[in-house]
Amino acid sequence: MDMMKRKLQLAEMEESLPRKNGRYLRIILGCVNVSLMNKDDRYNYKDEYEKFKLVVTGIGFLVSFFNLFLFKYRFMDMALMFLLVWYYCTLTIRESILKVNGSKIKGWWRTHHFLSTVASGVLLTWPDARSYHEFRHQFLIFNCYISLVQFLQFRYQQGCLYRLKALGERHNMDITIEGFHSWMWRGLSFLLPFLFFGYVFQFYNAYKLYRISQQSFCKEWQVAVLSGLFFVIFLGNVITTSWVIPEKFKEKKTLVYRFPTTEPESGNESARPPTSCDKNKEE
């Protein structure tokens, strides 16, 4: 017990120490120290990050919806593309700062945002050609759907994270993500069909762009590049999210093997075998 206590104390001390910026932050900000020494400051920064995602996701949905049904102007489409570039670029910077301050952001979801930044930049440079209009309607529908799913995820994940943090089962600097982690299994598994439909939509975008790139009227390099980016994002999302399911079943089998179900003795509460609620320590 003393050893465990010492390890926890050392971990808390390490969290309060300043950390070096990653390579990406050094390129963007130089040698500016972004370590937040106060726990309240770190938590407030994380909270602002969550609010930023919610607000911009809502704005992105409204702009996509209006462009889809009301506005047919090129400059409105360009405004949406610029919003996406700014949003994902800002996310990558904020997430890098959160990582320096102790947030455990999984590698793929950060890579996903970098790829989304590149895809948004390519969309922004796509000229007003026939190939663009062949894909415009589908992209706006896709963006509306993804915005709705992300909004649902952020809202439900915030509540789930709050409960798990109160139980001491998650880190205070854990953040909401676009994908699915094992800690979401209880209470948030209903989101999985919506996520996988979004991933299928990404694959369909890649396929549609590939078909457009094969047409004789298509001369724009952006079409083939976007097709490849959508396919890579689809593949990464599916693989990363699918890994959660076998890992969860493996964890359940290990739990049953270690703690076989037995009937508790009358009046002896300690004879109750541990349940998944007793052992929900996620990585």
N, C-alpha and C positions, 0 to 999 in steps of 0.2 A: 504493500500500500504506500509506503514511504517513497519507493522508487517511482511509482506512477504519479504521485503527487509532485515529485521533483521534476518529472518530465513535463507535466502540465504547466508548472511554473516557468520552466525554461522556454516552452512553446510561447507562453504569454509574453515573456521578455523579448523573444526573437521578433514577435509581431510588432513590438513597440520600437524596434531598431530601424533606422533608415535603410532603404534598399537601393541598389543601383538600378537605373533605368535600363530597360531592354533596348535592343538595337533599333527597333522601330521608333521608340520615343527619342532616342539619341539623335536619329536622323531628323525627326520632326521638331523637337524642342531643344536639341543640343544637350548641354550638361545641366540643365535646370533640374533641381531636386523636387520631385513630385510626391515624396513620401509624406503622408499625413501622420504626425506623431500622436495626435489625440484620437482615442477610439470614437468619440462622438463625431469628430470631423470626418473620419473614415465612413462611419455609418451614414452621415448626412450626405456625403458625396455619392454613396451608393444609392441612397433614396432619390437624389436628384437625377441620377442616371435612369432609374426606373420611371420616374415621371416624364423625363425627356422622351423615352421610347413610347410611352402611352400617348403623349400629345402629338408627336410627329406621325405615329401610326394612324391616329385619327384624322389628321390633316391629309395624309396620303390617301386614305380611303375616300374622303370627300372630294379631293381634286380628281381622283380617278373616276369616281361616280359621275361628277359633273362633265368631265371630258367624254365619258362614254355616252351619256344621254342628252346633254345640253350643248356643250361646246365642241365645235369641229375645227377650232383654230390651231394652227401649228404652234403659236407662241404659248398656248396653254399646255400643250404636250411637252414643250421644252421646259416649261416651269416645273412640271411634274418630274421630268428626268433630272433637272438640276436639284430638286428637293431630295431625290433618291441618292444622288452622288454625295450631297452634303450630309445627309442622314447617315449613310453607311461609313463615310470617311470619319465623321465625328464619333460614331460608335467604336471604330477601331482604336481611336486615340483614347477615348474614355475607358474602354476595356483594358487597354495597356496600363493606364494609370491605376485602375482597380487591381490589376494583377500585381503591380508593384506594392500595393497596400494590402495584400493578403487574400485577394479574391481568387478562388480556384476555378478559373474558366477553362473548360475543356478545349483542347487544341483545335478540333474540327470546327467548332462554332465560331472561333476567331477567324480561322481560314475562310469559312463561309462568308463572313462579313467582308473580308478582303476581296474575295471573288465577286461578291455582290457590288462592291465599289467599282471594280473594273467593268462589270457588265453594265452598270448604270452609266459610266463614262462612255462606253461604246454606244449605248442607246442615245446619249446626248449628241454624239457626233454623226448619227445616222441621218443622211440627207432626206429631204422630203421627196422621195421617189416612190415608184409603184410598189417596190418590195416593202417599203415602210408601211404603206397603207394596207398591204396584204396581211400584215401582222398586227397592226394597231389595235383593232377591236379585240382580238384574243388577249393581247397583253394587258389591256385595261381591265378586262374581266378577271384575269389572273391576279392583277394587283389588288382589285377589290376583295377577292376571296382571301388572298394571303394576309391582307390588312385585318380582315375580320378574325381570321384564325389567330393571328398574333395578338390581337386585342384580347381575345378570350384567354389565350395562354397567359398573358401577363397578369390579367386580373385573378385568374384561378391560382397561378403559381405563387403570387404574392401571399395569398391566404394560406396556402400549403406550407410555404417557407416559414411564415410567421409561427405556425403551430409547431413545426419541427424544431425551430430555433428555441422556442419556449421549453421544449422537452430536452434540449441539449443535443439533438441529433443532427443538426446542421450548423455550419459555420455562419457567423454573423455577416460575413462579406459575400456569401453566396448570392447569386443574382438569377433573375429569370432568363430563360433562353428560348429560342425559336423551336428547339427540338424536344426530345423526351429523355429524361434521366431516370435512373432506377428509383430515386426518392419520390418520383411522381406516381409510382405504381398505385399507391393507395389514394383514391379520391380523384385522380386525374387521368386514369387509363381510358376514360370515355373520349379523350381528345385524340387518341391514336388513329381512329378512322379518318378524322378531319386532316390530320397530319399526312397520312399516307395518300389521301386524295390530292393534297397539295403537291406531294412528290410526283405523283402520276401526271399532274398538270405540268410540272416542270419538264418531265420527259416529253410530254406532248408538245410543249413549246420548242424543245430541241428538235423534235421530228419535223414540226411545221417549218421551222427556220431552215432545216436541211433541205426540205422539199422546195422551198422558195429559192434557195441558193442554186438549185439545179435547173431553174428556169432560165430561158434565153434572155429575158428582160432584166435579170438580176446582174448588176455590175458592181454592187457595193460590197466591200470586204467585211463590213460590219455583220452581215447576215451569217456567214460561216463562223465567224468568231463567236457571236452570241449563241449559235447552235452548240458549239463546243462547250462554252461556259455553262449553259443551262444543263447540259448532260453531265458535266463534272459535278455541279451542285446537286443534281438529282441523285447521282451515284453516291456521293459522300453522305447526303442526308439519309438515304435508305440504309446504307451499311451501318452508319453510326447509331441510328434509331433501332435498327433490327438487332444489334448486339445487346441491347437492354433486355430483350425478351428471353433469350436463352440464359443470360446471366441470372435473371430473376428466378427462373425455374431451377437452375443449378443451385442457387442459394436455398430455395425451399427444400430440395432433395437433401442437401447437406444438413439442414435443420432437422428434418425428419429422421435422418440417420443418426444424428448425434443425440436427439431427444425424442425417442419413440413415444408415441401417445400411450399414456397409461391413465387409468381411472384414479382420481385423487381419493385418498382415504377420507372417510367421514370426519369432518371437523379439523382436517389437517390441510390448511391452505397451501402450505409449502410443497405439498406433493403434486400440485398442479404443474404439468409440463410447460415450459416456456412456449409462448406463441410468437407469431411473426411480429406482433406489436412489441414484445419484450426484446426482440433482436432485430432492430431495423436500422443498424448502423451502416450507412451507405458510405461508399468510398467518396 
